[in-house]
Amino acid sequence: MAKKNKSKSTGDKVTIAQLAEEYDVRPQKLRALIREAGFKAPATNIEGFGPKAKYEWDDGSDELKKIRKAIEAALKTE
């Protein structure tokens, strides 16, 4: 599946939903690809009730760049 050239980053964070739309892949499959590549969802630093980690990254971060490369490599082999 080819990468669509329309990132919908609307601020400081890029979410799994945005990446899924960008790469035309289901979010569930994308999360699995990210985990297989050895990445984890970043911690949210929320105490108490709420998610402890979310699949979202700072736009332009080194980790996001590595994740994009891992996604592209995984999609090429399919």
Phi and psi restraints in degrees (range 20) as a CNS / XPLOR table:
assign (resid 1 and name C) (resid 2 and name N)
       (resid 2 and name CA) (resid 2 and name C) 1.0 -80.9 20.0 2
assign (resid 2 and name N) (resid 2 and name CA)
       (resid 2 and name C) (resid 3 and name N) 1.0 149.0 20.0 2
assign (resid 2 and name C) (resid 3 and name N)
       (resid 3 and name CA) (resid 3 and name C) 1.0 -72.7 20.0 2
assign (resid 3 and name N) (resid 3 and name CA)
       (resid 3 and name C) (resid 4 and name N) 1.0 129.6 20.0 2
assign (resid 3 and name C) (resid 4 and name N)
       (resid 4 and name CA) (resid 4 and name C) 1.0 -82.9 20.0 2
assign (resid 4 and name N) (resid 4 and name CA)
       (resid 4 and name C) (resid 5 and name N) 1.0 142.8 20.0 2
assign (resid 4 and name C) (resid 5 and name N)
       (resid 5 and name CA) (resid 5 and name C) 1.0 -95.3 20.0 2
assign (resid 5 and name N) (resid 5 and name CA)
       (resid 5 and name C) (resid 6 and name N) 1.0 48.5 20.0 2
assign (resid 5 and name C) (resid 6 and name N)
       (resid 6 and name CA) (resid 6 and name C) 1.0 -142.1 20.0 2
assign (resid 6 and name N) (resid 6 and name CA)
       (resid 6 and name C) (resid 7 and name N) 1.0 77.8 20.0 2
assign (resid 6 and name C) (resid 7 and name N)
       (resid 7 and name CA) (resid 7 and name C) 1.0 -70.8 20.0 2
assign (resid 7 and name N) (resid 7 and name CA)
       (resid 7 and name C) (resid 8 and name N) 1.0 130.8 20.0 2
assign (resid 7 and name C) (resid 8 and name N)
       (resid 8 and name CA) (resid 8 and name C) 1.0 -105.6 20.0 2
assign (resid 8 and name N) (resid 8 and name CA)
       (resid 8 and name C) (resid 9 and name N) 1.0 44.8 20.0 2
assign (resid 8 and name C) (resid 9 and name N)
       (resid 9 and name CA) (resid 9 and name C) 1.0 -69.3 20.0 2
assign (resid 9 and name N) (resid 9 and name CA)
       (resid 9 and name C) (resid 10 and name N) 1.0 118.0 20.0 2
assign (resid 9 and name C) (resid 10 and name N)
       (resid 10 and name CA) (resid 10 and name C) 1.0 -113.5 20.0 2
assign (resid 10 and name N) (resid 10 and name CA)
       (resid 10 and name C) (resid 11 and name N) 1.0 52.2 20.0 2
assign (resid 10 and name C) (resid 11 and name N)
       (resid 11 and name CA) (resid 11 and name C) 1.0 143.6 20.0 2
assign (resid 11 and name N) (resid 11 and name CA)
       (resid 11 and name C) (resid 12 and name N) 1.0 -143.6 20.0 2
assign (resid 11 and name C) (resid 12 and name N)
       (resid 12 and name CA) (resid 12 and name C) 1.0 -84.7 20.0 2
assign (resid 12 and name N) (resid 12 and name CA)
       (resid 12 and name C) (resid 13 and name N) 1.0 -20.0 20.0 2
assign (resid 12 and name C) (resid 13 and name N)
       (resid 13 and name CA) (resid 13 and name C) 1.0 -114.8 20.0 2
assign (resid 13 and name N) (resid 13 and name CA)
       (resid 13 and name C) (resid 14 and name N) 1.0 144.8 20.0 2
assign (resid 13 and name C) (resid 14 and name N)
       (resid 14 and name CA) (resid 14 and name C) 1.0 -113.8 20.0 2
assign (resid 14 and name N) (resid 14 and name CA)
       (resid 14 and name C) (resid 15 and name N) 1.0 122.8 20.0 2
assign (resid 14 and name C) (resid 15 and name N)
       (resid 15 and name CA) (resid 15 and name C) 1.0 -97.5 20.0 2
assign (resid 15 and name N) (resid 15 and name CA)
       (resid 15 and name C) (resid 16 and name N) 1.0 167.5 20.0 2
assign (resid 15 and name C) (resid 16 and name N)
       (resid 16 and name CA) (resid 16 and name C) 1.0 -63.4 20.0 2
assign (resid 16 and name N) (resid 16 and name CA)
       (resid 16 and name C) (resid 17 and name N) 1.0 -34.1 20.0 2
assign (resid 16 and name C) (resid 17 and name N)
       (resid 17 and name CA) (resid 17 and name C) 1.0 -64.5 20.0 2
assign (resid 17 and name N) (resid 17 and name CA)
       (resid 17 and name C) (resid 18 and name N) 1.0 -40.4 20.0 2
assign (resid 17 and name C) (resid 18 and name N)
       (resid 18 and name CA) (resid 18 and name C) 1.0 -66.1 20.0 2
assign (resid 18 and name N) (resid 18 and name CA)
       (resid 18 and name C) (resid 19 and name N) 1.0 -42.1 20.0 2
assign (resid 18 and name C) (resid 19 and name N)
       (resid 19 and name CA) (resid 19 and name C) 1.0 -65.1 20.0 2
assign (resid 19 and name N) (resid 19 and name CA)
       (resid 19 and name C) (resid 20 and name N) 1.0 -39.1 20.0 2
assign (resid 19 and name C) (resid 20 and name N)
       (resid 20 and name CA) (resid 20 and name C) 1.0 -61.9 20.0 2
assign (resid 20 and name N) (resid 20 and name CA)
       (resid 20 and name C) (resid 21 and name N) 1.0 -41.8 20.0 2
assign (resid 20 and name C) (resid 21 and name N)
       (resid 21 and name CA) (resid 21 and name C) 1.0 -68.4 20.0 2
assign (resid 21 and name N) (resid 21 and name CA)
       (resid 21 and name C) (resid 22 and name N) 1.0 -40.9 20.0 2
assign (resid 21 and name C) (resid 22 and name N)
       (resid 22 and name CA) (resid 22 and name C) 1.0 -61.4 20.0 2
assign (resid 22 and name N) (resid 22 and name CA)
       (resid 22 and name C) (resid 23 and name N) 1.0 -41.3 20.0 2
assign (resid 22 and name C) (resid 23 and name N)
       (resid 23 and name CA) (resid 23 and name C) 1.0 -97.8 20.0 2
assign (resid 23 and name N) (resid 23 and name CA)
       (resid 23 and name C) (resid 24 and name N) 1.0 1.2 20.0 2
assign (resid 23 and name C) (resid 24 and name N)
       (resid 24 and name CA) (resid 24 and name C) 1.0 56.0 20.0 2
assign (resid 24 and name N) (resid 24 and name CA)
       (resid 24 and name C) (resid 25 and name N) 1.0 51.0 20.0 2
assign (resid 24 and name C) (resid 25 and name N)
       (resid 25 and name CA) (resid 25 and name C) 1.0 -133.6 20.0 2
assign (resid 25 and name N) (resid 25 and name CA)
       (resid 25 and name C) (resid 26 and name N) 1.0 144.9 20.0 2
assign (resid 25 and name C) (resid 26 and name N)
       (resid 26 and name CA) (resid 26 and name C) 1.0 -61.4 20.0 2
assign (resid 26 and name N) (resid 26 and name CA)
       (resid 26 and name C) (resid 27 and name N) 1.0 141.5 20.0 2
assign (resid 26 and name C) (resid 27 and name N)
       (resid 27 and name CA) (resid 27 and name C) 1.0 -56.3 20.0 2
assign (resid 27 and name N) (resid 27 and name CA)
       (resid 27 and name C) (resid 28 and name N) 1.0 -37.4 20.0 2
assign (resid 27 and name C) (resid 28 and name N)
       (resid 28 and name CA) (resid 28 and name C) 1.0 -61.7 20.0 2
assign (resid 28 and name N) (resid 28 and name CA)
       (resid 28 and name C) (resid 29 and name N) 1.0 -44.6 20.0 2
assign (resid 28 and name C) (resid 29 and name N)
       (resid 29 and name CA) (resid 29 and name C) 1.0 -66.8 20.0 2
assign (resid 29 and name N) (resid 29 and name CA)
       (resid 29 and name C) (resid 30 and name N) 1.0 -38.4 20.0 2
assign (resid 29 and name C) (resid 30 and name N)
       (resid 30 and name CA) (resid 30 and name C) 1.0 -65.3 20.0 2
assign (resid 30 and name N) (resid 30 and name CA)
       (resid 30 and name C) (resid 31 and name N) 1.0 -42.3 20.0 2
assign (resid 30 and name C) (resid 31 and name N)
       (resid 31 and name CA) (resid 31 and name C) 1.0 -61.2 20.0 2
assign (resid 31 and name N) (resid 31 and name CA)
       (resid 31 and name C) (resid 32 and name N) 1.0 -40.5 20.0 2
assign (resid 31 and name C) (resid 32 and name N)
       (resid 32 and name CA) (resid 32 and name C) 1.0 -63.8 20.0 2
assign (resid 32 and name N) (resid 32 and name CA)
       (resid 32 and name C) (resid 33 and name N) 1.0 -42.5 20.0 2
assign (resid 32 and name C) (resid 33 and name N)
       (resid 33 and name CA) (resid 33 and name C) 1.0 -61.5 20.0 2
assign (resid 33 and name N) (resid 33 and name CA)
       (resid 33 and name C) (resid 34 and name N) 1.0 -41.0 20.0 2
assign (resid 33 and name C) (resid 34 and name N)
       (resid 34 and name CA) (resid 34 and name C) 1.0 -65.9 20.0 2
assign (resid 34 and name N) (resid 34 and name CA)
       (resid 34 and name C) (resid 35 and name N) 1.0 -42.4 20.0 2
assign (resid 34 and name C) (resid 35 and name N)
       (resid 35 and name CA) (resid 35 and name C) 1.0 -65.6 20.0 2
assign (resid 35 and name N) (resid 35 and name CA)
       (resid 35 and name C) (resid 36 and name N) 1.0 -41.6 20.0 2
assign (resid 35 and name C) (resid 36 and name N)
       (resid 36 and name CA) (resid 36 and name C) 1.0 -62.1 20.0 2
assign (resid 36 and name N) (resid 36 and name CA)
       (resid 36 and name C) (resid 37 and name N) 1.0 -30.4 20.0 2
assign (resid 36 and name C) (resid 37 and name N)
       (resid 37 and name CA) (resid 37 and name C) 1.0 -80.0 20.0 2
assign (resid 37 and name N) (resid 37 and name CA)
       (resid 37 and name C) (resid 38 and name N) 1.0 -2.0 20.0 2
assign (resid 37 and name C) (resid 38 and name N)
       (resid 38 and name CA) (resid 38 and name C) 1.0 95.2 20.0 2
assign (resid 38 and name N) (resid 38 and name CA)
       (resid 38 and name C) (resid 39 and name N) 1.0 10.3 20.0 2
assign (resid 38 and name C) (resid 39 and name N)
       (resid 39 and name CA) (resid 39 and name C) 1.0 -97.3 20.0 2
assign (resid 39 and name N) (resid 39 and name CA)
       (resid 39 and name C) (resid 40 and name N) 1.0 154.4 20.0 2
assign (resid 39 and name C) (resid 40 and name N)
       (resid 40 and name CA) (resid 40 and name C) 1.0 -121.8 20.0 2
assign (resid 40 and name N) (resid 40 and name CA)
       (resid 40 and name C) (resid 41 and name N) 1.0 161.5 20.0 2
assign (resid 40 and name C) (resid 41 and name N)
       (resid 41 and name CA) (resid 41 and name C) 1.0 -69.2 20.0 2
assign (resid 41 and name N) (resid 41 and name CA)
       (resid 41 and name C) (resid 42 and name N) 1.0 132.4 20.0 2
assign (resid 41 and name C) (resid 42 and name N)
       (resid 42 and name CA) (resid 42 and name C) 1.0 -64.1 20.0 2
assign (resid 42 and name N) (resid 42 and name CA)
       (resid 42 and name C) (resid 43 and name N) 1.0 145.9 20.0 2
assign (resid 42 and name C) (resid 43 and name N)
       (resid 43 and name CA) (resid 43 and name C) 1.0 -66.0 20.0 2
assign (resid 43 and name N) (resid 43 and name CA)
       (resid 43 and name C) (resid 44 and name N) 1.0 146.9 20.0 2
assign (resid 43 and name C) (resid 44 and name N)
       (resid 44 and name CA) (resid 44 and name C) 1.0 -95.9 20.0 2
assign (resid 44 and name N) (resid 44 and name CA)
       (resid 44 and name C) (resid 45 and name N) 1.0 -14.0 20.0 2
assign (resid 44 and name C) (resid 45 and name N)
       (resid 45 and name CA) (resid 45 and name C) 1.0 62.2 20.0 2
assign (resid 45 and name N) (resid 45 and name CA)
       (resid 45 and name C) (resid 46 and name N) 1.0 25.0 20.0 2
assign (resid 45 and name C) (resid 46 and name N)
       (resid 46 and name CA) (resid 46 and name C) 1.0 -87.2 20.0 2
assign (resid 46 and name N) (resid 46 and name CA)
       (resid 46 and name C) (resid 47 and name N) 1.0 129.2 20.0 2
assign (resid 46 and name C) (resid 47 and name N)
       (resid 47 and name CA) (resid 47 and name C) 1.0 -101.1 20.0 2
assign (resid 47 and name N) (resid 47 and name CA)
       (resid 47 and name C) (resid 48 and name N) 1.0 148.4 20.0 2
assign (resid 47 and name C) (resid 48 and name N)
       (resid 48 and name CA) (resid 48 and name C) 1.0 84.2 20.0 2
assign (resid 48 and name N) (resid 48 and name CA)
       (resid 48 and name C) (resid 49 and name N) 1.0 -145.6 20.0 2
assign (resid 48 and name C) (resid 49 and name N)
       (resid 49 and name CA) (resid 49 and name C) 1.0 -73.5 20.0 2
assign (resid 49 and name N) (resid 49 and name CA)
       (resid 49 and name C) (resid 50 and name N) 1.0 136.3 20.0 2
assign (resid 49 and name C) (resid 50 and name N)
       (resid 50 and name CA) (resid 50 and name C) 1.0 136.4 20.0 2
assign (resid 50 and name N) (resid 50 and name CA)
       (resid 50 and name C) (resid 51 and name N) 1.0 170.5 20.0 2
assign (resid 50 and name C) (resid 51 and name N)
       (resid 51 and name CA) (resid 51 and name C) 1.0 -67.6 20.0 2
assign (resid 51 and name N) (resid 51 and name CA)
       (resid 51 and name C) (resid 52 and name N) 1.0 138.7 20.0 2
assign (resid 51 and name C) (resid 52 and name N)
       (resid 52 and name CA) (resid 52 and name C) 1.0 -85.7 20.0 2
assign (resid 52 and name N) (resid 52 and name CA)
       (resid 52 and name C) (resid 53 and name N) 1.0 -21.4 20.0 2
assign (resid 52 and name C) (resid 53 and name N)
       (resid 53 and name CA) (resid 53 and name C) 1.0 -148.1 20.0 2
assign (resid 53 and name N) (resid 53 and name CA)
       (resid 53 and name C) (resid 54 and name N) 1.0 147.1 20.0 2
assign (resid 53 and name C) (resid 54 and name N)
       (resid 54 and name CA) (resid 54 and name C) 1.0 -135.2 20.0 2
assign (resid 54 and name N) (resid 54 and name CA)
       (resid 54 and name C) (resid 55 and name N) 1.0 146.1 20.0 2
assign (resid 54 and name C) (resid 55 and name N)
       (resid 55 and name CA) (resid 55 and name C) 1.0 -82.0 20.0 2
assign (resid 55 and name N) (resid 55 and name CA)
       (resid 55 and name C) (resid 56 and name N) 1.0 78.9 20.0 2
assign (resid 55 and name C) (resid 56 and name N)
       (resid 56 and name CA) (resid 56 and name C) 1.0 -151.6 20.0 2
assign (resid 56 and name N) (resid 56 and name CA)
       (resid 56 and name C) (resid 57 and name N) 1.0 146.0 20.0 2
assign (resid 56 and name C) (resid 57 and name N)
       (resid 57 and name CA) (resid 57 and name C) 1.0 -134.1 20.0 2
assign (resid 57 and name N) (resid 57 and name CA)
       (resid 57 and name C) (resid 58 and name N) 1.0 156.5 20.0 2
assign (resid 57 and name C) (resid 58 and name N)
       (resid 58 and name CA) (resid 58 and name C) 1.0 -65.1 20.0 2
assign (resid 58 and name N) (resid 58 and name CA)
       (resid 58 and name C) (resid 59 and name N) 1.0 132.7 20.0 2
assign (resid 58 and name C) (resid 59 and name N)
       (resid 59 and name CA) (resid 59 and name C) 1.0 -62.8 20.0 2
assign (resid 59 and name N) (resid 59 and name CA)
       (resid 59 and name C) (resid 60 and name N) 1.0 127.0 20.0 2
assign (resid 59 and name C) (resid 60 and name N)
       (resid 60 and name CA) (resid 60 and name C) 1.0 87.2 20.0 2
assign (resid 60 and name N) (resid 60 and name CA)
       (resid 60 and name C) (resid 61 and name N) 1.0 3.0 20.0 2
assign (resid 60 and name C) (resid 61 and name N)
       (resid 61 and name CA) (resid 61 and name C) 1.0 -71.8 20.0 2
assign (resid 61 and name N) (resid 61 and name CA)
       (resid 61 and name C) (resid 62 and name N) 1.0 157.4 20.0 2
assign (resid 61 and name C) (resid 62 and name N)
       (resid 62 and name CA) (resid 62 and name C) 1.0 -62.6 20.0 2
assign (resid 62 and name N) (resid 62 and name CA)
       (resid 62 and name C) (resid 63 and name N) 1.0 -39.9 20.0 2
assign (resid 62 and name C) (resid 63 and name N)
       (resid 63 and name CA) (resid 63 and name C) 1.0 -62.9 20.0 2
assign (resid 63 and name N) (resid 63 and name CA)
       (resid 63 and name C) (resid 64 and name N) 1.0 -41.0 20.0 2
assign (resid 63 and name C) (resid 64 and name N)
       (resid 64 and name CA) (resid 64 and name C) 1.0 -64.3 20.0 2
assign (resid 64 and name N) (resid 64 and name CA)
       (resid 64 and name C) (resid 65 and name N) 1.0 -38.6 20.0 2
assign (resid 64 and name C) (resid 65 and name N)
       (resid 65 and name CA) (resid 65 and name C) 1.0 -62.9 20.0 2
assign (resid 65 and name N) (resid 65 and name CA)
       (resid 65 and name C) (resid 66 and name N) 1.0 -41.5 20.0 2
assign (resid 65 and name C) (resid 66 and name N)
       (resid 66 and name CA) (resid 66 and name C) 1.0 -66.6 20.0 2
assign (resid 66 and name N) (resid 66 and name CA)
       (resid 66 and name C) (resid 67 and name N) 1.0 -38.5 20.0 2
assign (resid 66 and name C) (resid 67 and name N)
       (resid 67 and name CA) (resid 67 and name C) 1.0 -64.9 20.0 2
assign (resid 67 and name N) (resid 67 and name CA)
       (resid 67 and name C) (resid 68 and name N) 1.0 -44.1 20.0 2
assign (resid 67 and name C) (resid 68 and name N)
       (resid 68 and name CA) (resid 68 and name C) 1.0 -59.5 20.0 2
assign (resid 68 and name N) (resid 68 and name CA)
       (resid 68 and name C) (resid 69 and name N) 1.0 -43.1 20.0 2
assign (resid 68 and name C) (resid 69 and name N)
       (resid 69 and name CA) (resid 69 and name C) 1.0 -62.7 20.0 2
assign (resid 69 and name N) (resid 69 and name CA)
       (resid 69 and name C) (resid 70 and name N) 1.0 -40.5 20.0 2
assign (resid 69 and name C) (resid 70 and name N)
       (resid 70 and name CA) (resid 70 and name C) 1.0 -66.1 20.0 2
assign (resid 70 and name N) (resid 70 and name CA)
       (resid 70 and name C) (resid 71 and name N) 1.0 -40.1 20.0 2
assign (resid 70 and name C) (resid 71 and name N)
       (resid 71 and name CA) (resid 71 and name C) 1.0 -63.2 20.0 2
assign (resid 71 and name N) (resid 71 and name CA)
       (resid 71 and name C) (resid 72 and name N) 1.0 -48.2 20.0 2
assign (resid 71 and name C) (resid 72 and name N)
       (resid 72 and name CA) (resid 72 and name C) 1.0 -61.5 20.0 2
assign (resid 72 and name N) (resid 72 and name CA)
       (resid 72 and name C) (resid 73 and name N) 1.0 -40.9 20.0 2
assign (resid 72 and name C) (resid 73 and name N)
       (resid 73 and name CA) (resid 73 and name C) 1.0 -65.3 20.0 2
assign (resid 73 and name N) (resid 73 and name CA)
       (resid 73 and name C) (resid 74 and name N) 1.0 -41.7 20.0 2
assign (resid 73 and name C) (resid 74 and name N)
       (resid 74 and name CA) (resid 74 and name C) 1.0 -67.3 20.0 2
assign (resid 74 and name N) (resid 74 and name CA)
       (resid 74 and name C) (resid 75 and name N) 1.0 -37.9 20.0 2
assign (resid 74 and name C) (resid 75 and name N)
       (resid 75 and name CA) (resid 75 and name C) 1.0 -72.8 20.0 2
assign (resid 75 and name N) (resid 75 and name CA)
       (resid 75 and name C) (resid 76 and name N) 1.0 -27.3 20.0 2
assign (resid 75 and name C) (resid 76 and name N)
       (resid 76 and name CA) (resid 76 and name C) 1.0 -67.9 20.0 2
assign (resid 76 and name N) (resid 76 and name CA)
       (resid 76 and name C) (resid 77 and name N) 1.0 -32.3 20.0 2
assign (resid 76 and name C) (resid 77 and name N)
       (resid 77 and name CA) (resid 77 and name C) 1.0 -81.1 20.0 2
assign (resid 77 and name N) (resid 77 and name CA)
       (resid 77 and name C) (resid 78 and name N) 1.0 -7.8 20.0 2
